[in-house]
Amino acid sequence: MISFTSCEVEVDDFFDDDDIGEMYYSRSRDLCSRTWEDTYVNVDGHHCFQALDFYIDRTGVDYQEVRYPDGSVETMEHRFRWNWDNFQQTVIRMEYGPRDVSYLEEVRIGGNRLSGYLDSFDNYVEYVGRR
């Protein structure tokens, strides 16, 4: 919905409304029901661990560990705001800060897995849920 008042524009984001009608099942509760974890080797050949937490208030935490050959571990924790970016709830927009946005596209949630394409269609990711 768009409403115009004197010099003010307000745009309501209907994609992010959990009351999306009978045609679609809201997947926010499924997304927020557990921590989503993945292990991988990054482009530098280091072993990495990532855990994503999505909260129903549209905030989240991206926790990452990078293990180096000398045994040291670098940990990072980034907070973000998230929302569904389309009516079908198949795209998650994660905003880490100004001009720092990631998209998880073709989202699938089921069988204790969260999967999709992260920031490009050549970067398929699959997370396993931990309650």
C-alpha positions as MATLAB code, in Angstrom:
seq = 'MISFTSCEVEVDDFFDDDDIGEMYYSRSRDLCSRTWEDTYVNVDGHHCFQALDFYIDRTGVDYQEVRYPDGSVETMEHRFRWNWDNFQQTVIRMEYGPRDVSYLEEVRIGGNRLSGYLDSFDNYVEYVGRR';
ca = [
       0.000    0.000    0.000;
       1.233    3.495   -0.821;
      -0.212    6.520    0.916;
       0.673   10.114    0.134;
       0.363   12.949    2.600;
       1.802   16.428    2.375;
       5.472   15.897    1.400;
       5.590   12.433    2.979;
       5.589    9.035    1.297;
       4.962    5.801    3.151;
       5.451    2.420    1.485;
       4.228   -0.647    3.356;
       6.089   -3.853    2.549;
       3.393   -6.496    2.088;
       5.989   -9.196    1.378;
       7.085   -9.141    5.011;
       3.602   -9.604    6.456;
       3.114  -13.021    8.039;
      -0.630  -12.779    7.360;
      -0.221  -13.561    3.664;
      -3.508  -15.312    3.086;
      -4.688  -18.852    2.657;
      -2.740  -19.524   -0.551;
       0.678  -19.453    1.097;
       2.028  -20.919    4.295;
       4.110  -18.407    6.262;
       7.590  -19.843    6.571;
       8.908  -17.322    9.121;
       8.298  -19.636   12.075;
      10.119  -22.488   10.317;
      13.026  -20.190    9.464;
      13.246  -18.898   13.046;
      12.789  -22.294   14.720;
      16.455  -23.299   14.842;
      20.069  -22.322   14.223;
      21.195  -23.077   10.662;
      24.787  -24.401   10.415;
      27.236  -25.140    7.611;
      30.902  -26.076    7.262;
      32.897  -25.336    4.131;
      36.348  -24.543    2.752;
      36.744  -20.899    1.709;
      38.552  -19.586   -1.391;
      41.834  -19.441    0.579;
      41.560  -23.131    1.510;
      40.697  -22.534    5.179;
      38.086  -24.611    6.970;
      35.100  -22.509    8.039;
      31.985  -22.845   10.151;
      28.906  -20.634    9.854;
      25.750  -20.453   11.971;
      22.745  -18.301   11.074;
      20.020  -17.378   13.552;
      16.844  -15.702   12.306;
      14.498  -14.180   14.883;
      10.791  -13.514   14.442;
      11.353   -9.771   15.122;
      13.250   -9.656   11.781;
      16.733   -9.513   13.320;
      19.437  -12.132   13.037;
      23.002  -13.143   13.829;
      25.595  -14.503   11.393;
      28.355  -16.276   13.364;
      31.481  -17.397   11.491;
      34.708  -19.188   12.389;
      37.774  -19.482   10.159;
      40.412  -22.082   11.121;
      43.956  -21.342    9.997;
      46.764  -23.889    9.403;
      48.663  -22.675   12.502;
      45.696  -23.718   14.668;
      44.373  -20.234   15.318;
      40.679  -19.522   14.915;
      39.159  -16.205   13.876;
      35.575  -15.675   15.011;
      33.198  -13.057   13.663;
      29.657  -12.201   14.651;
      27.553   -9.958   12.436;
      24.050   -8.766   13.231;
      21.555   -8.194   10.444;
      17.935   -7.326    9.728;
      16.033   -9.666    7.438;
      12.781   -9.837    5.529;
      11.118  -11.923    2.849;
      11.769  -10.156   -0.441;
       8.860  -11.650   -2.363;
       5.279  -12.726   -1.729;
       6.042  -16.441   -2.179;
       8.719  -16.271    0.556;
      11.469  -17.748   -1.605;
      13.961  -14.863   -1.254;
      15.437  -13.664    2.048;
      17.031  -10.207    2.137;
      19.649   -9.801    4.903;
      20.847   -6.257    5.571;
      24.095   -6.164    7.554;
      24.517   -2.396    7.250;
      24.387    0.443    4.732;
      25.182   -0.937    1.259;
      25.895   -4.379    2.778;
      23.004   -6.616    1.735;
      22.940  -10.352    1.009;
      20.183  -12.330   -0.682;
      19.354  -16.008   -0.247;
      17.310  -16.917   -3.326;
      15.216  -19.964   -4.221;
      14.911  -20.675   -0.498;
      13.876  -24.173    0.493;
      13.111  -25.125    4.093;
      12.353  -28.744    4.918;
      13.829  -31.970    6.211;
      15.858  -29.970    8.764;
      17.594  -28.109    5.919;
      17.704  -24.507    4.715;
      19.084  -24.128    1.203;
      19.305  -21.642   -1.627;
      21.635  -19.490   -3.680;
      23.589  -16.957   -1.620;
      24.300  -13.706   -3.487;
      24.660  -15.425   -6.880;
      23.347  -18.437   -8.722;
      26.793  -20.063   -8.678;
      26.913  -20.153   -4.849;
      24.472  -22.852   -3.680;
      24.430  -23.282    0.105;
      22.764  -25.823    2.367;
      22.489  -25.408    6.123;
      21.531  -28.098    8.640;
      19.220  -27.132   11.497;
      20.212  -27.393   15.147;
      17.559  -26.792   17.802;
];
